[in-house]
Amino acid sequence: MYPNRLDISNRGKLPEGWTKETLRGPHDSEPKNLRVARAFFDAGLIEKWGTGIEKMKRVCSDSGSPEPEFSIEDDIIRVTFKPIPDHSALSGLSDSERKVYLIIRDGHPTTGEILKFSDLSRYAATSVLSSLRDRGIIEKIGGRKGKWTIK
């Protein structure tokens, strides 16, 4: 444990031909020790094989945490979890501002995309974006068709 992250590492190697990108996408499970894997499955400690990484990614996303990072060094596989970003800026926001802030946080959208996902009128969305920008909470990167991001 570190002040800015949690690292979990395990000695071992990925199956032949696998990379950390393979881990990030859908993939089959290839347990090294089938007896140990089966014992965990029979004990109800795993629900099915090959879902652990997807579950980690989903839990991080649902909690607002960044997606876990994977690294492979020699014969050590490490997953790093970063803390939930400080969103204390949310405390002083109106409902509309909070909605727009969360849309921006989750995807760096254009103004058109914010309109689509926020169900705000163009006038209301423009007003909210201006207010958040003027208070230094968000910024627009790019020209007229640029994307919004959290500062």
PAGUVEX-874434 format. One record per atom (N, C-alpha, C): residue number from 1; residue in one letter; atom name; x, y, z. Coordinates in steps of 0.05 Angstrom, whole numbers, always signed. Example, Ala and Ser with C-alpha at 12.3 -4.5 7.8 and 13.67 -1.06 7.14 Angstrom:
1; A; N; +264; -114; +156
1; A; CA; +246; -90; +156
1; A; C; +264; -66; +156
2; S; N; +257; -45; +142
2; S; CA; +273; -21; +143
2; S; C; +258; +1; +157
! end
This chain:
1; M; N; +17; -24; +0
1; M; CA; +0; +0; +0
1; M; C; +18; +25; +0
2; Y; N; +10; +44; -16
2; Y; CA; +24; +69; -19
2; Y; C; +4; +91; -15
3; P; N; +12; +115; -10
3; P; CA; -7; +137; -6
3; P; C; -24; +142; -31
4; N; N; -14; +136; -55
4; N; CA; -28; +143; -80
4; N; C; -37; +118; -96
5; R; N; -34; +94; -84
5; R; CA; -41; +70; -100
5; R; C; -40; +45; -82
6; L; N; -52; +24; -92
6; L; CA; -50; -3; -80
6; L; C; -40; -21; -102
7; D; N; -17; -34; -97
7; D; CA; -5; -53; -116
7; D; C; -9; -81; -105
8; I; N; -19; -98; -122
8; I; CA; -21; -127; -115
8; I; C; -5; -142; -136
9; S; N; +15; -157; -127
9; S; CA; +32; -172; -146
9; S; C; +33; -201; -139
10; N; N; +39; -217; -159
10; N; CA; +40; -245; -155
10; N; C; +62; -256; -174
11; R; N; +77; -274; -163
11; R; CA; +98; -287; -180
11; R; C; +83; -307; -199
12; G; N; +90; -305; -224
12; G; CA; +78; -323; -244
12; G; C; +81; -311; -271
13; K; N; +73; -326; -291
13; K; CA; +74; -317; -319
13; K; C; +47; -320; -331
14; L; N; +42; -304; -351
14; L; CA; +18; -306; -366
14; L; C; +19; -330; -385
15; P; N; -4; -341; -393
15; P; CA; -3; -363; -412
15; P; C; +12; -354; -438
16; E; N; +22; -374; -452
16; E; CA; +37; -369; -477
16; E; C; +22; -351; -496
17; G; N; +36; -329; -504
17; G; CA; +25; -311; -524
17; G; C; +7; -289; -512
18; W; N; +2; -289; -486
18; W; CA; -14; -269; -474
18; W; C; +2; -244; -468
19; T; N; -11; -221; -468
19; T; CA; +1; -195; -460
19; T; C; -18; -182; -440
20; K; N; -9; -159; -430
20; K; CA; -27; -145; -412
20; K; C; -52; -135; -426
21; E; N; -50; -131; -453
21; E; CA; -74; -123; -469
21; E; C; -94; -146; -469
22; T; N; -84; -171; -470
22; T; CA; -101; -195; -469
22; T; C; -118; -194; -444
23; L; N; -105; -187; -421
23; L; CA; -119; -186; -396
23; L; C; -141; -165; -395
24; R; N; -137; -143; -409
24; R; CA; -156; -121; -409
24; R; C; -181; -127; -425
25; G; N; -180; -145; -444
25; G; CA; -203; -152; -460
25; G; C; -215; -178; -451
26; P; N; -237; -186; -464
26; P; CA; -249; -212; -458
26; P; C; -230; -234; -465
27; H; N; -228; -254; -447
27; H; CA; -209; -276; -451
27; H; C; -218; -300; -435
28; D; N; -209; -323; -444
28; D; CA; -215; -348; -429
28; D; C; -195; -349; -405
29; S; N; -204; -364; -386
29; S; CA; -186; -369; -363
29; S; C; -169; -394; -368
30; E; N; -144; -392; -360
30; E; CA; -126; -415; -363
30; E; C; -111; -418; -336
31; P; N; -125; -430; -316
31; P; CA; -112; -433; -290
31; P; C; -87; -450; -292
32; K; N; -67; -442; -277
32; K; CA; -41; -457; -276
32; K; C; -45; -483; -261
33; N; N; -61; -483; -239
33; N; CA; -66; -506; -223
33; N; C; -96; -511; -223
34; L; N; -104; -530; -239
34; L; CA; -133; -535; -242
34; L; C; -146; -545; -216
35; R; N; -131; -559; -200
35; R; CA; -142; -569; -174
35; R; C; -148; -546; -155
36; V; N; -129; -527; -153
36; V; CA; -134; -504; -136
36; V; C; -157; -487; -147
37; A; N; -158; -483; -172
37; A; CA; -180; -467; -185
37; A; C; -206; -481; -179
38; R; N; -207; -507; -182
38; R; CA; -232; -522; -178
38; R; C; -241; -520; -148
39; A; N; -221; -522; -130
39; A; CA; -228; -520; -102
39; A; C; -240; -493; -95
40; F; N; -229; -471; -106
40; F; CA; -241; -445; -102
40; F; C; -269; -443; -114
41; F; N; -272; -454; -137
41; F; CA; -298; -454; -151
41; F; C; -319; -469; -134
42; D; N; -311; -494; -126
42; D; CA; -329; -510; -110
42; D; C; -336; -498; -83
43; A; N; -318; -482; -72
43; A; CA; -322; -469; -46
43; A; C; -339; -443; -49
44; G; N; -345; -436; -74
44; G; CA; -361; -412; -79
44; G; C; -345; -386; -77
45; L; N; -319; -388; -77
45; L; CA; -302; -364; -75
45; L; C; -298; -350; -102
46; I; N; -304; -365; -124
46; I; CA; -304; -353; -151
46; I; C; -330; -362; -164
47; E; N; -343; -344; -179
47; E; CA; -369; -352; -190
47; E; C; -366; -366; -217
48; K; N; -347; -358; -232
48; K; CA; -340; -372; -257
48; K; C; -312; -364; -266
49; W; N; -300; -379; -281
49; W; CA; -272; -374; -289
49; W; C; -271; -353; -311
50; G; N; -250; -336; -309
50; G; CA; -246; -316; -330
50; G; C; -261; -291; -326
51; T; N; -273; -285; -303
51; T; CA; -288; -261; -299
51; T; C; -276; -241; -280
52; G; N; -254; -249; -267
52; G; CA; -242; -232; -246
52; G; C; -234; -205; -255
53; I; N; -220; -203; -277
53; I; CA; -210; -177; -287
53; I; C; -233; -159; -295
54; E; N; -253; -171; -309
54; E; CA; -276; -155; -317
54; E; C; -291; -145; -292
55; K; N; -292; -161; -271
55; K; CA; -305; -153; -247
55; K; C; -290; -130; -233
56; M; N; -262; -132; -233
56; M; CA; -246; -110; -221
56; M; C; -251; -84; -236
57; K; N; -252; -86; -263
57; K; CA; -256; -62; -279
57; K; C; -284; -50; -274
58; R; N; -304; -67; -272
58; R; CA; -331; -58; -267
58; R; C; -334; -45; -240
59; V; N; -323; -57; -219
59; V; CA; -324; -46; -192
59; V; C; -310; -19; -191
60; C; N; -287; -17; -204
60; C; CA; -273; +9; -204
60; C; C; -290; +30; -218
61; S; N; -301; +23; -241
61; S; CA; -318; +42; -256
61; S; C; -342; +51; -240
62; D; N; -355; +31; -228
62; D; CA; -380; +38; -212
62; D; C; -374; +56; -188
63; S; N; -350; +54; -177
63; S; CA; -343; +70; -154
63; S; C; -330; +97; -162
64; G; N; -325; +101; -188
64; G; CA; -312; +126; -197
64; G; C; -282; +125; -196
65; S; N; -271; +101; -190
65; S; CA; -242; +98; -190
65; S; C; -231; +94; -218
66; P; N; -206; +101; -223
66; P; CA; -194; +95; -249
66; P; C; -193; +65; -253
67; E; N; -193; +56; -278
67; E; CA; -190; +28; -284
67; E; C; -163; +18; -274
68; P; N; -162; -7; -264
68; P; CA; -137; -18; -254
68; P; C; -116; -19; -277
69; E; N; -91; -16; -269
69; E; CA; -69; -18; -288
69; E; C; -54; -44; -284
70; F; N; -47; -57; -306
70; F; CA; -32; -82; -304
70; F; C; -4; -79; -315
71; S; N; +15; -91; -301
71; S; CA; +42; -91; -311
71; S; C; +54; -119; -307
72; I; N; +72; -126; -325
72; I; CA; +85; -152; -325
72; I; C; +115; -147; -326
73; E; N; +129; -155; -306
73; E; CA; +158; -152; -304
73; E; C; +171; -178; -297
74; D; N; +187; -189; -315
74; D; CA; +200; -215; -311
74; D; C; +178; -235; -304
75; D; N; +179; -246; -281
75; D; CA; +159; -266; -274
75; D; C; +140; -256; -252
76; I; N; +134; -230; -252
76; I; CA; +116; -218; -233
76; I; C; +93; -203; -249
77; I; N; +69; -210; -241
77; I; CA; +46; -196; -253
77; I; C; +35; -178; -231
78; R; N; +30; -153; -238
78; R; CA; +22; -133; -218
78; R; C; -3; -118; -228
79; V; N; -22; -115; -210
79; V; CA; -45; -98; -215
79; V; C; -44; -74; -196
80; T; N; -48; -50; -206
80; T; CA; -47; -26; -190
80; T; C; -74; -13; -190
81; F; N; -84; -7; -166
81; F; CA; -109; +7; -163
81; F; C; -102; +35; -153
82; K; N; -114; +55; -166
82; K; CA; -110; +83; -157
82; K; C; -135; +91; -142
83; P; N; -133; +110; -124
83; P; CA; -156; +118; -108
83; P; C; -176; +134; -124
84; I; N; -200; +135; -113
84; I; CA; -221; +151; -125
84; I; C; -212; +180; -125
85; P; N; -214; +193; -148
85; P; CA; -205; +221; -149
85; P; C; -222; +238; -130
86; D; N; -210; +259; -120
86; D; CA; -224; +277; -102
86; D; C; -243; +294; -118
87; H; N; -269; +290; -113
87; H; CA; -289; +305; -127
87; H; C; -303; +324; -108
88; S; N; -287; +336; -91
88; S; CA; -298; +355; -72
88; S; C; -311; +379; -86
89; A; N; -303; +383; -111
89; A; CA; -316; +404; -127
89; A; C; -346; +400; -130
90; L; N; -355; +375; -126
90; L; CA; -383; +369; -129
90; L; C; -400; +381; -107
91; S; N; -388; +386; -84
91; S; CA; -404; +395; -61
91; S; C; -419; +421; -66
92; G; N; -408; +439; -81
92; G; CA; -421; +465; -85
92; G; C; -436; +467; -111
93; L; N; -442; +445; -124
93; L; CA; -455; +446; -150
93; L; C; -485; +442; -149
94; S; N; -499; +455; -167
94; S; CA; -528; +450; -170
94; S; C; -532; +422; -182
95; D; N; -556; +412; -183
95; D; CA; -561; +386; -195
95; D; C; -553; +385; -225
96; S; N; -559; +407; -239
96; S; CA; -551; +407; -268
96; S; C; -521; +408; -271
97; E; N; -508; +424; -254
97; E; CA; -479; +426; -255
97; E; C; -466; +399; -248
98; R; N; -477; +386; -228
98; R; CA; -466; +360; -220
98; R; C; -470; +339; -243
99; K; N; -493; +340; -256
99; K; CA; -498; +321; -278
99; K; C; -478; +326; -301
100; V; N; -474; +351; -308
100; V; CA; -455; +357; -330
100; V; C; -427; +350; -321
101; Y; N; -419; +356; -297
101; Y; CA; -392; +350; -287
101; Y; C; -387; +320; -289
102; L; N; -406; +303; -281
102; L; CA; -402; +274; -282
102; L; C; -401; +264; -310
103; I; N; -416; +276; -328
103; I; CA; -415; +268; -357
103; I; C; -387; +274; -367
104; I; N; -376; +297; -361
104; I; CA; -350; +305; -370
104; I; C; -328; +287; -358
105; R; N; -331; +282; -332
105; R; CA; -311; +265; -318
105; R; C; -310; +237; -331
106; D; N; -332; +227; -340
106; D; CA; -333; +200; -350
106; D; C; -326; +197; -380
107; G; N; -320; +220; -394
107; G; CA; -314; +215; -422
107; G; C; -304; +237; -439
108; H; N; -298; +261; -428
108; H; CA; -288; +283; -444
108; H; C; -306; +288; -469
109; P; N; -331; +294; -465
109; P; CA; -349; +297; -488
109; P; C; -349; +324; -501
110; T; N; -360; +325; -524
110; T; CA; -365; +351; -538
110; T; C; -390; +363; -526
111; T; N; -396; +388; -533
111; T; CA; -421; +400; -523
111; T; C; -445; +385; -533
112; G; N; -445; +375; -558
112; G; CA; -467; +360; -569
112; G; C; -472; +334; -553
113; E; N; -451; +321; -545
113; E; CA; -453; +297; -529
113; E; C; -465; +303; -501
114; I; N; -457; +325; -490
114; I; CA; -467; +333; -464
114; I; C; -497; +338; -466
115; L; N; -506; +351; -488
115; L; CA; -535; +355; -492
115; L; C; -549; +328; -494
116; K; N; -538; +310; -508
116; K; CA; -550; +283; -512
116; K; C; -553; +268; -486
117; F; N; -533; +268; -469
117; F; CA; -533; +252; -444
117; F; C; -545; +267; -420
118; S; N; -548; +293; -421
118; S; CA; -557; +307; -397
118; S; C; -587; +313; -398
119; D; N; -600; +311; -421
119; D; CA; -627; +319; -425
119; D; C; -633; +348; -416
120; L; N; -612; +365; -418
120; L; CA; -615; +394; -413
120; L; C; -621; +407; -440
121; S; N; -634; +430; -439
121; S; CA; -637; +446; -463
121; S; C; -610; +457; -471
122; R; N; -607; +465; -496
122; R; CA; -582; +477; -505
122; R; C; -575; +501; -488
123; Y; N; -595; +518; -482
123; Y; CA; -590; +542; -466
123; Y; C; -580; +535; -438
124; A; N; -594; +515; -425
124; A; CA; -586; +507; -398
124; A; C; -558; +495; -398
125; A; N; -552; +477; -417
125; A; CA; -526; +465; -418
125; A; C; -504; +485; -423
126; T; N; -509; +504; -441
126; T; CA; -489; +525; -446
126; T; C; -484; +542; -421
127; S; N; -506; +548; -407
127; S; CA; -503; +563; -382
127; S; C; -487; +548; -361
128; V; N; -493; +522; -358
128; V; CA; -479; +506; -339
128; V; C; -449; +504; -346
129; L; N; -444; +499; -372
129; L; CA; -416; +496; -381
129; L; C; -401; +522; -376
130; S; N; -413; +545; -382
130; S; CA; -400; +571; -377
130; S; C; -394; +575; -347
131; S; N; -414; +568; -330
131; S; CA; -410; +571; -302
131; S; C; -387; +554; -291
132; L; N; -386; +529; -299
132; L; CA; -365; +511; -291
132; L; C; -338; +519; -301
133; R; N; -337; +529; -326
133; R; CA; -312; +539; -338
133; R; C; -302; +564; -323
134; D; N; -321; +583; -318
134; D; CA; -313; +608; -306
134; D; C; -303; +604; -277
135; R; N; -312; +583; -264
135; R; CA; -303; +576; -237
135; R; C; -278; +559; -237
136; G; N; -267; +553; -260
136; G; CA; -243; +538; -262
136; G; C; -245; +508; -257
137; I; N; -269; +497; -260
137; I; CA; -274; +469; -254
137; I; C; -270; +452; -279
138; I; N; -277; +463; -302
138; I; CA; -274; +449; -327
138; I; C; -260; +467; -347
139; E; N; -251; +455; -369
139; E; CA; -240; +470; -391
139; E; C; -246; +456; -417
140; K; N; -246; +471; -438
140; K; CA; -251; +460; -465
140; K; C; -224; +459; -479
141; I; N; -219; +435; -490
141; I; CA; -194; +431; -505
141; I; C; -201; +428; -534
142; G; N; -189; +445; -551
142; G; CA; -196; +445; -579
142; G; C; -213; +468; -586
143; G; N; -219; +472; -610
143; G; CA; -235; +494; -620
143; G; C; -264; +491; -615
144; R; N; -280; +500; -634
144; R; CA; -309; +500; -632
144; R; C; -320; +472; -627
145; K; N; -308; +452; -639
145; K; CA; -317; +424; -636
145; K; C; -300; +409; -616
146; G; N; -287; +424; -598
146; G; CA; -270; +412; -578
146; G; C; -285; +396; -557
147; K; N; -269; +384; -540
147; K; CA; -280; +367; -518
147; K; C; -276; +380; -491
148; W; N; -294; +374; -473
148; W; CA; -293; +385; -446
148; W; C; -278; +365; -428
149; T; N; -263; +376; -409
149; T; CA; -248; +360; -391
149; T; C; -248; +373; -363
150; I; N; -244; +357; -343
150; I; CA; -241; +367; -315
150; I; C; -213; +379; -312
151; K; N; -212; +403; -300
151; K; CA; -185; +415; -295
151; K; C; -171; +402; -272
! end
